[in-house]
Amino acid sequence: MEKISVFGAGSWGTALSYVLAQNGHDVLLWTHRAEQAEEINQHTNNRYLKNIKLPENLKATSDLKAAVNHSATFVIAVPTKAVREVCSAIKDELDKKALFVHVSKGIEPDSLKRISEMIREEVPPQLFEDVVVLSGPSHAEEVVLEQPTTVTAASENTASAEKVQDLFMNHYFRVYTNTDVIGVEIGGALKNIIALAVGITDGLGYGDNAKAALMTRGLAEIARLGVKMGATPLTFSGLTGVGDLIVTCTSPHSRNWRAGNMLGKGKTIDQVLEEMGMVVEGIRTTKAAHQLSEAYDVPMPITDALYAVLFEGVSTKDAVELLMGRMKKNEMEDLINLL
């Protein structure tokens, strides 16, 4: 048994706390809302995971200092936009080295930093043991039902990845390891963009042909950018690449797909966000990916089309027509360039 602190009591943070508690670990789940901590201590978190009874040994707190002092293993499960703020607050209470495990999927606009880079910037080296990325095709709603789920723990330090593998792995939650942190983070973040696009085409009433095209060509542009940034090409054929892309583009559990679906049906972005009531990471990531494509001079037509819809007022139908009307291209060029 190990002591573990989880920061962020949304659906994913709660689901991972569920897994860790079931594995016999002493888990303290932090939320900034005292009323939510009280509810979790009564073994439910109904806003995010309806009708799920949480393990009795899963405890929650709204006291950040208590969460920091509880352990030296921190699972960061907050939205991308809150990573810096939460890590900075953790740092101010920290007096020992800690292992940071991040499970969020996004890129910071303007700085264009991946989440592991953001954590390293906010936490000084003397308080920092390592950072591990836990990512893959995983809906919280299915994890807490103990349905088979497989993810990847990635770190440049294999021993750190294997430690996280040991903490989380059980009969329904299988964890692989990987050393390609860049590829795992890029795949996890950018698949949300493609899920938004797929949701839009579904909302417009297009069929499986359009969905298959977006997913396939979307994976090509994710890999194109990732490899240019230093990722290993094969990572995008794995769980955090095509695996995460499939689950996010094809499931009603996916916030990004649901948001895109509403956009395709004619709702404005403000209406979508109000109705969702939860963070839609793909919206913010679209801006960052658009900036990355320019910074690395990598063509990303699907990302560009979605950026035009979200930030430039282009209609969803016009964006689809622009994609379909692009210049002729040889499909194998992308595959050859990745080798």
C-alpha positions as CSV (number, residue, x, y, z in Angstrom):
1,M,0.0,0.0,0.0
2,E,1.2,3.5,-0.8
3,K,-0.1,7.0,0.0
4,I,-1.3,8.9,-3.1
5,S,-2.7,12.4,-3.5
6,V,-5.0,13.1,-6.4
7,F,-5.6,16.7,-7.4
8,G,-8.8,17.3,-9.3
9,A,-12.2,15.6,-8.5
10,G,-13.7,15.7,-12.0
11,S,-14.8,12.5,-13.6
12,W,-11.3,11.3,-14.5
13,G,-9.6,12.2,-11.2
14,T,-12.4,10.5,-9.4
15,A,-12.3,7.4,-11.6
16,L,-8.5,7.1,-11.1
17,S,-8.9,7.5,-7.4
18,Y,-11.5,4.7,-7.5
19,V,-8.9,2.4,-9.2
20,L,-6.1,3.3,-6.7
21,A,-8.4,2.9,-3.7
22,Q,-9.5,-0.5,-5.0
23,N,-5.9,-1.5,-5.3
24,G,-5.5,-0.9,-1.6
25,H,-3.7,2.4,-1.6
26,D,-4.4,5.2,0.8
27,V,-5.8,7.9,-1.5
28,L,-6.7,11.5,-0.7
29,L,-8.6,13.3,-3.4
30,W,-8.4,17.1,-3.5
31,T,-11.1,19.4,-4.8
32,H,-11.2,23.2,-4.4
33,R,-14.9,22.9,-3.4
34,A,-15.6,21.9,0.2
35,E,-19.1,20.7,-0.6
36,Q,-17.8,18.3,-3.2
37,A,-15.3,16.9,-0.7
38,E,-18.1,16.3,1.7
39,E,-20.1,14.5,-0.9
40,I,-17.2,12.3,-1.9
41,N,-16.6,11.4,1.7
42,Q,-20.2,10.1,1.6
43,H,-19.1,7.9,-1.3
44,T,-20.7,9.7,-4.3
45,N,-19.7,12.3,-6.8
46,N,-22.9,12.6,-8.8
47,R,-22.2,15.7,-10.8
48,Y,-19.4,13.8,-12.7
49,L,-20.2,10.1,-12.1
50,K,-23.9,9.5,-11.6
51,N,-25.1,6.5,-9.5
52,I,-21.6,5.3,-8.7
53,K,-20.8,4.3,-5.2
54,L,-17.2,5.2,-4.4
55,P,-14.9,3.0,-2.3
56,E,-15.2,3.6,1.5
57,N,-11.5,3.9,1.8
58,L,-11.4,6.8,-0.7
59,K,-11.2,10.1,1.2
60,A,-11.5,13.7,-0.1
61,T,-10.4,17.1,1.1
62,S,-10.6,20.8,0.1
63,D,-7.5,21.5,2.1
64,L,-4.6,21.7,-0.4
65,K,-1.9,21.6,2.3
66,A,-3.4,18.4,3.7
67,A,-3.4,16.8,0.2
68,V,0.2,17.8,-0.3
69,N,1.4,16.5,3.1
70,H,-0.5,13.2,2.6
71,S,2.0,11.7,0.2
72,A,4.9,12.0,-2.2
73,T,3.0,10.8,-5.2
74,F,0.8,13.4,-6.9
75,V,-1.7,12.6,-9.6
76,I,-2.6,15.9,-11.4
77,A,-6.1,15.5,-12.9
78,V,-7.1,19.1,-13.4
79,P,-8.0,20.8,-16.8
80,T,-5.0,22.0,-18.8
81,K,-5.8,25.6,-18.0
82,A,-5.5,25.0,-14.3
83,V,-2.2,22.9,-14.3
84,R,0.1,25.9,-13.6
85,E,-2.1,27.3,-10.9
86,V,-2.5,24.0,-9.1
87,C,1.2,23.0,-9.4
88,S,2.3,26.4,-8.2
89,A,0.0,26.1,-5.2
90,I,1.4,22.6,-4.5
91,K,5.0,23.9,-4.7
92,D,4.3,26.5,-2.0
93,E,3.3,23.7,0.4
94,L,5.9,21.1,-0.6
95,D,9.0,20.4,1.4
96,K,10.0,17.1,-0.1
97,K,10.6,15.6,-3.6
98,A,7.4,14.2,-5.2
99,L,6.6,12.1,-8.2
100,F,4.1,13.9,-10.5
101,V,1.7,11.8,-12.6
102,H,-0.4,13.9,-15.0
103,V,-3.5,12.6,-16.7
104,S,-4.8,15.7,-18.5
105,K,-4.7,16.0,-22.3
106,G,-4.0,19.4,-23.8
107,I,-1.4,22.0,-25.0
108,E,-1.1,25.5,-23.5
109,P,-1.9,28.1,-26.2
110,D,0.8,30.8,-26.8
111,S,3.5,29.1,-24.8
112,L,2.9,25.9,-26.8
113,K,4.0,23.9,-23.8
114,R,3.0,20.3,-23.2
115,I,1.7,19.5,-19.7
116,S,4.9,17.8,-18.5
117,E,6.8,20.9,-19.5
118,M,4.4,23.1,-17.6
119,I,4.8,21.0,-14.5
120,R,8.6,21.2,-14.8
121,E,8.4,25.0,-15.1
122,E,6.2,25.4,-12.0
123,V,8.0,22.9,-9.7
124,P,11.6,23.5,-8.9
125,P,14.1,20.7,-9.3
126,Q,14.7,20.2,-5.6
127,L,11.0,19.3,-5.1
128,F,10.7,17.3,-8.3
129,E,11.4,13.5,-8.5
130,D,10.0,12.9,-12.0
131,V,6.9,13.3,-14.2
132,V,4.9,10.5,-15.7
133,V,2.1,10.8,-18.3
134,L,-0.8,8.4,-17.9
135,S,-2.9,8.4,-21.1
136,G,-4.8,6.3,-23.4
137,P,-8.4,5.3,-24.6
138,S,-10.2,5.6,-21.3
139,H,-13.7,6.9,-20.4
140,A,-14.1,7.5,-16.7
141,E,-17.7,6.2,-16.9
142,E,-16.5,2.8,-18.0
143,V,-13.5,2.6,-15.6
144,V,-15.8,3.0,-12.5
145,L,-18.0,0.2,-13.9
146,E,-14.8,-1.9,-13.9
147,Q,-15.0,-2.5,-17.7
148,P,-11.7,-3.5,-19.4
149,T,-9.5,-0.4,-20.0
150,T,-5.9,-0.2,-21.2
151,V,-3.6,2.9,-20.9
152,T,0.0,3.8,-21.1
153,A,2.4,5.3,-18.5
154,A,5.1,7.3,-20.2
155,S,8.3,8.7,-18.8
156,E,11.9,9.1,-20.1
157,N,12.8,7.2,-16.9
158,T,11.5,3.6,-17.3
159,A,11.6,3.0,-13.5
160,S,9.2,5.9,-12.9
161,A,6.8,4.6,-15.6
162,E,7.0,1.1,-14.1
163,K,6.2,2.5,-10.6
164,V,3.0,4.1,-12.0
165,Q,2.2,0.9,-13.8
166,D,2.4,-1.0,-10.5
167,L,0.2,1.5,-8.7
168,F,-2.7,1.4,-11.2
169,M,-2.7,-2.0,-12.8
170,N,-5.4,-4.5,-11.8
171,H,-7.7,-7.0,-13.4
172,Y,-9.7,-4.4,-15.3
173,F,-7.2,-1.6,-15.7
174,R,-4.1,-2.6,-17.7
175,V,-1.1,-0.3,-17.9
176,Y,1.7,-0.5,-20.5
177,T,4.9,1.6,-20.4
178,N,6.5,3.9,-23.0
179,T,9.5,6.3,-23.0
180,D,8.1,8.6,-25.7
181,V,6.6,11.4,-23.6
182,I,6.3,13.8,-26.5
183,G,4.3,11.3,-28.7
184,V,2.0,10.3,-25.8
185,E,1.2,13.9,-24.9
186,I,0.7,15.0,-28.5
187,G,-1.5,12.1,-29.3
188,G,-3.6,12.5,-26.2
189,A,-4.1,16.2,-26.7
190,L,-4.7,16.5,-30.5
191,K,-7.1,13.6,-30.7
192,N,-9.6,15.9,-29.0
193,I,-9.4,18.2,-32.1
194,I,-10.4,15.4,-34.4
195,A,-13.2,14.3,-32.1
196,L,-14.6,17.8,-32.3
197,A,-14.5,17.6,-36.1
198,V,-16.1,14.2,-36.1
199,G,-18.8,15.4,-33.8
200,I,-19.5,18.3,-36.2
201,T,-19.9,16.0,-39.2
202,D,-22.2,13.7,-37.2
203,G,-24.2,16.8,-36.2
204,L,-24.4,17.8,-39.8
205,G,-25.9,14.4,-40.6
206,Y,-22.9,13.1,-42.6
207,G,-22.3,9.4,-42.3
208,D,-19.5,6.9,-41.6
209,N,-17.6,7.7,-44.7
210,A,-16.9,11.2,-43.4
211,K,-16.1,9.9,-39.9
212,A,-13.6,7.4,-41.2
213,A,-11.9,10.0,-43.4
214,L,-11.6,12.5,-40.6
215,M,-10.2,9.9,-38.2
216,T,-7.6,8.6,-40.7
217,R,-6.5,11.9,-42.0
218,G,-6.6,13.3,-38.5
219,L,-4.2,10.7,-37.3
220,A,-1.9,11.6,-40.2
221,E,-1.7,15.2,-39.2
222,I,-1.3,14.4,-35.5
223,A,1.6,12.1,-36.4
224,R,3.1,14.7,-38.8
225,L,3.3,17.3,-36.1
226,G,4.3,14.9,-33.4
227,V,7.3,13.5,-35.3
228,K,8.4,17.0,-36.2
229,M,8.4,17.8,-32.5
230,G,10.6,14.7,-31.8
231,A,8.0,11.9,-31.2
232,T,8.5,8.3,-32.2
233,P,6.3,7.5,-35.3
234,L,5.2,4.1,-33.9
235,T,3.6,5.8,-30.8
236,F,0.8,7.1,-33.0
237,S,-0.1,3.5,-33.9
238,G,-0.5,2.6,-30.2
239,L,-2.9,3.2,-27.4
240,T,-2.2,6.9,-27.0
241,G,-2.5,7.5,-30.8
242,V,-5.0,5.5,-32.8
243,G,-6.5,3.9,-29.7
244,D,-7.4,7.2,-28.0
245,L,-8.5,8.6,-31.3
246,I,-11.0,5.8,-31.8
247,V,-12.6,6.0,-28.4
248,T,-12.9,9.8,-28.4
249,C,-14.3,10.0,-31.9
250,T,-16.9,7.3,-31.6
251,S,-18.4,7.5,-28.1
252,P,-21.2,9.6,-26.6
253,H,-19.1,9.6,-23.4
254,S,-16.7,11.9,-25.2
255,R,-17.1,15.6,-24.3
256,N,-15.3,16.7,-27.4
257,W,-17.5,14.6,-29.7
258,R,-20.7,15.9,-27.9
259,A,-19.5,19.5,-28.2
260,G,-18.8,19.1,-31.9
261,N,-22.1,17.4,-32.4
262,M,-23.9,20.4,-31.0
263,L,-21.9,22.7,-33.2
264,G,-22.8,20.7,-36.2
265,K,-26.5,21.0,-35.2
266,G,-26.2,24.8,-35.3
267,K,-25.5,25.8,-31.7
268,T,-23.0,28.6,-31.0
269,I,-19.8,27.9,-29.1
270,D,-21.1,29.8,-26.1
271,Q,-24.3,27.7,-26.1
272,V,-22.3,24.5,-26.3
273,L,-20.1,25.4,-23.4
274,E,-23.0,26.5,-21.2
275,E,-24.9,23.2,-22.0
276,M,-21.9,21.0,-21.4
277,G,-21.1,22.5,-18.0
278,M,-17.6,20.8,-18.1
279,V,-14.3,21.6,-19.7
280,V,-14.0,20.8,-23.4
281,E,-10.2,20.5,-23.8
282,G,-10.3,20.3,-27.6
283,I,-11.5,23.9,-28.0
284,R,-8.4,25.3,-26.2
285,T,-6.1,22.7,-27.8
286,T,-7.3,23.7,-31.3
287,K,-5.9,27.1,-30.8
288,A,-2.6,25.7,-29.5
289,A,-2.3,23.1,-32.3
290,H,-3.0,25.8,-34.9
291,Q,-0.1,27.8,-33.5
292,L,2.1,24.7,-33.4
293,S,1.4,24.0,-37.1
294,E,2.6,27.4,-37.9
295,A,5.6,27.3,-35.6
296,Y,6.8,23.9,-37.0
297,D,5.6,24.6,-40.6
298,V,3.5,21.5,-40.6
299,P,0.3,21.4,-42.7
300,M,-2.8,20.5,-40.5
301,P,-5.8,21.1,-42.6
302,I,-8.4,19.6,-40.3
303,T,-7.1,21.6,-37.4
304,D,-7.1,24.8,-39.5
305,A,-10.7,24.1,-40.6
306,L,-11.8,23.6,-37.0
307,Y,-9.9,26.7,-35.9
308,A,-11.8,28.7,-38.5
309,V,-15.1,27.4,-37.1
310,L,-14.2,28.1,-33.5
311,F,-12.4,31.3,-33.7
312,E,-13.1,33.0,-37.1
313,G,-16.8,32.5,-37.5
314,V,-16.7,30.2,-40.5
315,S,-19.8,28.0,-40.7
316,T,-19.4,24.2,-40.2
317,K,-20.7,23.4,-43.7
318,D,-18.3,25.9,-45.3
319,A,-15.4,24.4,-43.3
320,V,-16.2,20.9,-44.7
321,E,-16.4,22.2,-48.2
322,L,-13.0,23.9,-47.8
323,L,-11.5,20.6,-46.7
324,M,-13.0,18.6,-49.5
325,G,-11.9,21.1,-52.1
326,R,-8.2,21.1,-51.2
327,M,-5.6,20.4,-53.9
328,K,-4.9,16.8,-55.0
329,K,-2.4,14.8,-52.9
330,N,-0.7,11.4,-52.8
331,E,-1.8,9.6,-49.6
332,M,1.5,7.8,-49.3
333,E,3.5,11.0,-48.9
334,D,2.5,11.3,-45.2
335,L,3.5,7.7,-44.5
336,I,6.8,7.9,-46.3
337,N,7.7,11.2,-44.5
338,L,7.1,9.6,-41.1
339,L,9.7,6.9,-41.7
